[in-house]
Amino acid sequence: MNIDAVAPEQYQQQLAEKAEQMKSLFGPFSPPELEVFPSPPSHYRQRAEFRVWHEGDDIFYAMFEPGDKRRPIRLDSCPMVSERIEQTMFELLELIKPQPCLRKRLFQIDFLSTLSGELLVTLLYHRPLEQDWIDAATELQQQLSVEIIGRSRKQKLVLDHDWVVERLPLDGVALEYQQVENSFTQPNAAINIEMLNWARDVTQQAGGDLLELYCGNGNFTLALSDRFDRVLATEIAKVSVNSAHFNLERNGIDNVTIARLSSEEFTQAINKVRPFRRLREVDLDSYDFSTVLVDPPRAGLDDGTRTLVQGYQAILYISCNPETLVRDLKQLTQTHRIARLALFDQFPYTHHKESGVFLVRR
């Protein structure tokens, strides 16, 4: 996170450069016109982590030059984080400073905020936390109207709960998502809304059933559930699976089944290589999958999953790594063509590019 890189007056030029890089990278696949979705030029990150530096009686948020952890750079503003975080983070530190039980061996503070105004703060320590910390942190939580968690080695103290609820407006309906501390959530909420709306747009005529791999907490699952008759979504992380179930119930969605499986395990299951107890109540043969959605980690798809998704009429691929996406497309475009291609600027002022590709069978 480089504060100096946040220059709103240069944002459009930087975004244009990313778009040209994307066009060049995907040119060999003869895609349609690239759709570009810009980020807000400031206050775009809903979650952030900051080191806390101690100098005598003073403590402050610190950043470091790459490769140099000895010389801290004091942080007195942070235009890339959400307004809710920036409004709170410095006041929080001032309230911590005079209280030894809150500041002693505090080395990091994590923030998770929402567009709806909720804020979860995690204080990380190099020491065990005891009752005096709980008492002081409870008062701090009330002063700032936030949720506070304390963490140290093999210890997690939750004063109230360890999650917030995000509300994302889609087609006039606000979907609600539980977002749990220390688990993956989309960091740029404004871009996430654009991604969800784009996914809804490209699948509006899909019909049939949807297979979703790497569903996380149901980010795309909820948004696409009304586009399909049924949805079968898989995710390996237990915390994310629990959140996905919470989110489905909270939003009254009843046509989705969540299976706790990796993409490799699901490939084995649907190819009848081996049975899984976690699928004992799921009749895979009853599904009529028209579309498969994949949102893999930076490593992209494994060999088996690449072959699996080629068996479906349409593939919706969300990628955080253009290089592994290009690798996967070399195989996928043997059977499918790119019908839509999008750049979502999830991380402005960096080289990172979030991509969306919608492929249909040739």
C-alpha positions, -999 to 999 in steps of 0.1 A, spaced: 0 0 0 18 31 -12 2 63 0 22 85 -25 8 65 -54 -28 77 -48 -30 106 -72 -67 111 -84 -56 135 -111 -35 107 -127 -61 80 -123 -76 80 -157 -42 78 -174 -32 49 -152 -64 31 -159 -60 37 -197 -25 21 -195 -40 -10 -177 -66 -12 -204 -40 -12 -232 -20 -38 -214 -51 -60 -212 -59 -55 -249 -24 -66 -258 -24 -96 -235 -57 -109 -247 -53 -99 -283 -43 -134 -295 -78 -146 -285 -96 -121 -308 -119 -109 -280 -147 -83 -283 -142 -47 -272 -128 -45 -237 -153 -33 -211 -136 -11 -185 -149 -5 -150 -131 23 -131 -127 24 -93 -135 54 -73 -101 73 -74 -100 75 -36 -115 59 -5 -120 26 -23 -106 0 1 -131 -16 26 -104 -35 44 -68 -27 53 -40 -37 76 -15 -13 93 16 -19 113 18 1 146 52 16 154 63 25 190 88 54 196 90 64 233 56 75 244 44 79 208 27 52 186 18 57 150 8 38 119 39 29 99 47 19 63 80 8 49 99 10 17 100 -24 -1 128 -45 14 135 -21 43 116 -29 76 139 -8 98 130 27 88 93 34 93 74 60 73 48 77 95 13 76 82 -9 106 90 -35 102 63 -48 73 41 -68 83 11 -72 48 -3 -92 33 26 -129 38 30 -140 71 46 -153 50 75 -119 36 82 -100 69 77 -125 88 100 -119 62 128 -83 49 125 -64 80 138 -90 87 166 -86 51 176 -49 54 180 -52 86 201 -76 68 224 -52 38 227 -20 59 234 -27 68 271 -39 32 281 -10 8 287 -33 -22 286 -43 -13 251 -10 -1 237 15 -25 253 31 -47 225 3 -37 200 20 -43 166 -8 -42 140 -44 -30 135 -67 -45 109 -99 -28 96 -129 -43 78 -156 -18 68 -188 -18 48 -207 6 25 -234 4 51 -212 20 77 -202 -9 99 -166 -13 111 -147 -42 126 -113 -35 142 -88 -62 151 -60 -53 175 -30 -77 173 -5 -81 201 28 -98 210 15 -107 245 -15 -125 261 -46 -105 267 -63 -105 300 -94 -90 317 -80 -54 319 -77 -55 281 -113 -67 278 -126 -39 301 -107 -12 282 -115 -25 248 -152 -27 256 -152 9 266 -133 18 234 -158 -2 213 -186 19 228 -168 52 223 -162 46 186 -193 25 177 -172 -3 162 -167 -40 168 -134 -49 184 -114 -82 184 -82 -88 202 -57 -113 189 -24 -127 202 -6 -160 197 -33 -188 201 -58 -163 214 -88 -145 199 -111 -124 221 -144 -113 204 -162 -87 224 -195 -90 205 -192 -107 171 -164 -112 146 -183 -101 114 -200 -72 98 -229 -72 73 -224 -55 39 -254 -43 19 -249 -42 -19 -275 -26 -42 -282 -47 -73 -311 -40 -96 -329 -21 -69 -325 -49 -43 -300 -47 -15 -283 -81 -9 -268 -86 25 -235 -104 30 -219 -115 63 -182 -107 61 -161 -125 87 -129 -111 102 -97 -126 88 -115 -143 58 -116 -133 22 -139 -105 11 -138 -83 -20 -117 -52 -9 -132 -27 -33 -170 -26 -27 -178 -2 -55 -160 -25 -80 -176 -55 -65 -210 -41 -73 -198 -35 -109 -186 -71 -111 -219 -85 -98 -240 -64 -122 -217 -75 -151 -221 -111 -142 -259 -107 -140 -258 -90 -174 -238 -117 -192 -260 -145 -177 -294 -129 -182 -304 -153 -209 -286 -184 -195 -314 -204 -179 -309 -240 -167 -287 -246 -136 -254 -229 -125 -223 -247 -112 -201 -224 -92 -166 -233 -81 -147 -213 -54 -179 -196 -42 -164 -180 -11 -191 -165 11 -216 -165 -18 -206 -132 -33 -216 -142 -68 -239 -170 -57 -265 -146 -42 -263 -122 -71 -269 -148 -97 -293 -171 -80 -324 -156 -97 -307 -161 -131 -309 -199 -129 -333 -226 -118 -309 -240 -93 -273 -233 -82 -248 -258 -69 -218 -239 -54 -186 -254 -39 -161 -239 -15 -134 -256 6 -129 -230 34 -152 -238 63 -156 -202 75 -167 -191 40 -191 -220 37 -207 -211 70 -210 -175 58 -225 -186 25 -253 -205 44 -259 -175 66 -262 -152 36 -286 -175 18 -309 -176 48 -306 -139 55 -316 -131 19 -344 -157 16 -327 -176 -12 -338 -212 -14 -325 -225 -48 -289 -228 -39 -269 -258 -25 -235 -253 -10 -210 -282 -10 -178 -281 10 -155 -294 -17 -124 -282 -35 -126 -279 -73 -104 -310 -76 -128 -329 -54 -158 -318 -72 -142 -329 -105 -137 -363 -90 -172 -365 -78 -190 -354 -110 -168 -378 -131 -177 -405 -106 -141 -412 -98 -149 -414 -61 -179 -406 -38 -179 -379 -11 -199 -381 21 -203 -343 19 -224 -349 -13 -245 -377 0 -277 -356 -1 -269 -340 -35 -281 -358 -66 -256 -345 -92 -273 -363 -120 -305 -342 -114 -287 -309 -124 -289 -295 -159 -259 -272 -158 -259 -246 -186 -232 -224 -171 -201 -228 -149 -187 -199 -128 -151 -200 -116 -134 -175 -94 -101 -192 -86 -71 -180 -66 -41 -164 -83 -28 -199 -94 -58 -202 -117 -75 -235 -126 -59 -269 -122 -57 -293 -152 -87 -313 -142 -109 -283 -136 -99 -267 -169 -111 -299 -187 -142 -301 -166 -155 -266 -174 -150 -272 -211 -180 -295 -209 -205 -267 -203 -222 -244 -227 -210 -212 -210 -181 -203 -188 -180 -173 -166 -144 -168 -154 -134 -142 -128 -97 -138 -124 -73 -118 -102 -43 -129 -123 -42 -122 -160 -12 -144 -166 -28 -176 -153 -61 -166 -170 -43 -164 -204 -27 -198 -197 -62 -213 -190 -77 -195 -220 -53 -213 -243 -71 -245 -235 -106 -231 -230 -107 -213 -263 -102 -246 -281 -138 -253 -274 -152 -219 -265 -150 -183 -278 -148 -151 -257 -182 -133 -259 -174 -107 -233 -142 -94 -217 -140 -69 -188 -114 -51 -167 -124 -43 -132 -100 -19 -115 -102 -35 -81 -67 -22 -71 -61 13 -86 -26 27 -86 -11 -8 -87 -3 -32 -115 -30 -56 -104 -59 -63 -128 -92 -81 -121 -107 -96 -152 -140 -111 -162 -144 -133 -192 -176 -148 -205 -171 -177 -229 -197 -196 -250 -193 -229 -268 -181 -226 -304 
